[in-house]
Amino acid sequence: RNHREIISGLIKSSAPPFAQSLCVLGAGFCRDLDLRELEKEFPKIILVDRSRDDIVDGLKFQFDGSSTAIEMNSVSDITGIHDALLAYQAQPSESALEEIFETALHLLSRSVLL
């Protein structure tokens, strides 16, 4: 088995039964994913990356046309912590550092890992 098959197999085996969607954060060129295989398992696949162009290039590599199961999203900061880091970098302070920690703790409290 190649790397793409292994990664896609791990995703499928980790998904809850009857999962209706898959969201891939940091999808990039999607070279780690067998999207054709994953779309058999997930009716909806959301690919998120900073570069929409990278996702488009990755889809061109794997598909002749488009896929009805796949949605693309370009987001520069999915965590919400970027602005707090910039504030600390611009003017290091205890309050800016506390904001970073509070944002991180809030994110962790909402996280669900497979």
Buried (B, 14 or more C-beta within 10 A) or exposed (E): EEEBEEBBBEBBEEBEEEBEEBBBEEBBBBBBBBBEBBBEBBEBBBBBBBEBEBBBBBBEEBEEEEEEBBBBBBEEEBEEBEEBBEBBEEEEEEEBEEBBEEBBEEEEEEEEEE
